[in-house]
Amino acid sequence: MIEKKTPAQIEKMREAGRVVARALQAMQDAAAVGVTLKEIDAVAAAVLADAGATSPFLDYHPDWAPVPFPGVICASVNDAIVHGIPTDDALQDGDLVSIDFGAVLDGWCGDSARSFIVGTPRAEDQRLVDVTKAALEAGIAAAQVGNTIGDIGHAVGKVARKARFGNLEDHGGHGIGTEMHMDPFVPNEGRRGKGLKLTPGLVIAIEPMFIADGHGDYVQDADGWTLRSPRGARAAHWEHTVAITEDGPVILTAL
């Protein structure tokens, strides 16, 4: 079911989104050489607790997963594309880190992701991070009343193709509201004018996931969650929760 929101409900989602934005910034600030992924997970958990919010990730157990998810963040490092489990692994100089994070506040969800480099960046990694973020911005710009889901996918996919980056196959964004994952699916590749027409009150998560070697395939780790590049190529992931309004797209997960 596609859930439409009133302006008052969108403002409730904005409050959840602010919690997400604060946590992501706190995690990036805390990330440094020698810091573990579990320590970063604890930073996010503290922001949730301070806000009176809960995690939609912790103990999430979809049918395809062998075990419930064990953290409040997805922490994917280097060739891990998405859904990485926070572990005791310590960050190393030059690691490319993608953090996906959500919050539930007063029954409404926010979801966002960002990628960044710890310590000394490699130029090719910084380009991957920057281009993936640019693809998110292109997708958001296309999220206009009267456009379609296909217009968003086309905008994101065009950036990937121009940069010759891989675009994670069969994955993309989603509707969001009283639940974290709802209809519609928001693909990162699409045809202009095709798919669901965007109307006021629709709230979606747009999330490009690009891979440096130009391939979009993946393998799944033995943990049942982490998706990884089969050839060891690095990956980046950016996401925002966005409301479709008559005045244009409104990012709900920005500070």
N, C-alpha and C positions, 0 to 999 in steps of 0.2 A: 504494500500500500504506500502511495506517495502522500506524505504528510505536509500540508501547507500550514504556515505559521502566521499569526497576527503580528502587527508591529510590537505589541507588548510581549509576545512570546519570543520574538527575535531579540528584544532587549534582554530577556532572561538568558538567552543563549549567549549574548554578548558578555554577560557577567561570567558565565562558565568559560568563555573564550579568554577572558582576561586572566583567569587562573592558569589556563594552559600557557599563555604567553609569558607570564611571570615565571612559571616553572621552567620553561625552555631556556629563558635567559639565564636563570640561576644555574641550570645544568651546564650551559656553555661556559659560564664564568668559572664553574668548579672544575671543569675538565682540564687536566694537565697531565704531563708525563708522570707516570707512577700512580695515578688515581685509577681505581678499579671501576668497572661498570656497575657493580653493586653499590659502590659509594655514590655514584651519580644517581642511581635508582633511589637511594635514600634521600638525596636532596629533593627529588621530585615528590616523594612521599611526604616529606615535611611541608612542602608548599601546599599540598592537598589538605593535610591536617590543619594547617593554619587557616585555610579558607573555609573549612567545614565542608569540603568536597570529598568525593570518593573516586576511585579509579574504575573505569570501564574495562581496563586491560587485565588487572589482577584477577586470576581465577577464571578468565574468559575461556570457554571450552566449546568451540564449534565442532561439528560432527567430524571434520577431517583431521582434527588434532588428536594425537594420542594421549596428551595430558593437558590439564588446564595451564594457561600461561602463568608463570611464576613471578612476574614483576609488574610494576606500574608503568614501566617504559619498555619500548622496543629499542634495543641498542645494537646497531648494525655497524660493524667496523670493516673498512677496506673492501674486500670482495663480498662481504655480506650485504645483500641488497636491502632487504626488509625483514622484519619479524625476529630480529636477533634477541636472544635471551640475555638479560644482564647477568654476568658471571663475575668471578673473582679475577678475571684477566685484567692486568694493568695496561693502561694506555701507553703507547710508545711514541717517540718523536716522529712526527709526520703522519700519524694515523688519520685517516679520513673517517669521521664518525657521523652517523645518521641517527638521530633520536626522534622517535615517534611517540607522542604522548597525548593522553586524553583526560578529561575531567567531567564529572557529573556534579552539578550544583542545582539544588532545588528541582531535580527531576529532568534537567536539560543538559545536553552533552556538548562538549567542544572537543575538537580534534585537530592537531597540527603536527608538523614535522619540519625539521631543519637539518642541514648538513654543515659541518665545519671541520677544520683541520687543527689538530693538536700540535703545538710546537712549530717546527719549521715546515712550511708548505712546499710541496712540489708544484711547479707551474702547471703541469697537466692536471693535477688534482684540483687546484684552485679553479681552473677553467671548467672542469666538470661540475663543481659546486655552483659556479656562477651561471652556467648555461642552464642547469636544472632549475635554478631559482627563476631565471628569465622565462623558462617554459611555464612555470607556475603563474608568473605575472601575465603571460600571454593568454593562458587559460582563463584567468580571472577577468581580463579585459574583454573576453568574448562572452562572458556570462551576463548578457544583456537581455532584458525582456524582449521577446519576439525572436531571439536566436534559438538555437537548438543545442541539445547535448552533443550532437555531431560537430557543431561549430567549436565547442570547447575542445573536443578531442583533436580536431583538425589543427587548432592553434597550438596545442601542446606538441603534437606529432611533427608539425612543420619545423619546430625548433630542434627537435631531436635529429630529424633527417638532415637539416642544414649543417649541424655540428658533427654529423656522422657518429652519433652515439646510439647505443642500443636502447630500446624502449621496452621495459619489462612486459613480457607477453601475458595476456589474460589477467592483468591487474590494473587497477585504476582507483578512482574516487568513488564516492557513494553519497546517497542521501543521509541526513543526520538530523536528529531532533530529540525525541524522547528516548530513542535508542541510538547506539553508536553507529550501527550499520543498517541502513534502510534503503529502499528504492528511492531514486533510480541509480543504476550503475553509471559511473561517469568515466568512460574510457579515455585513455591517453592517445588514442588515434581514432579519427573519425572522418566523416564526409560532411562538408558544409550543407546545412539545411536539412540534415537527416536526424531522425530520432525525436525524442520528447521535446516539445516546445517549452521554453523557459518562461515561467509566469511569476508574478509577484507572490512572495510567501514561500517559495521553494528555497530550501537551504541545503547546500551540498558541500562535500569536501572534495577539493580538487588536489590531486597529488601525483605529479610526475616522478618517475623512478627511472633514472638513466644509468646506462652501463658504458664504461669507457671504450670497450673494444668493438662497439658497433653491433653486438648481438643482443637479442632480447630473451634468450632462453635462460634457464636456471636449473639448479639442482637443490634438493632439500636435504638439510643436515639430518643426522640421526636423531637430533632432539625433537624432530617432528614439526619444528617451527621455522627455523632460519632458512631463508632462501638465499642462495649463493651463486655467484657467477661460476660456470663450469670451468672457465679458463683462468680464473684468478684475477680477472679485471676488476678494478675498483668501481664503486657505484655511489650515487648520490640520490637523495630523496628530500623533496620539499612539499609541504602541504599547508593549506589554510581551509578553515570553515568559512563559507561565503554565503551570504543571503542575497537572493535575487529581489531587487526592489525597482519601483518605477524610476527611482533616481540613479539607478546603476547598481553594480555589485558592491556589497558592503562586506569587508573582511571582519569577521567576528573574533578572530584569534590573533589580533595584533595589539600591542600595548598602546 
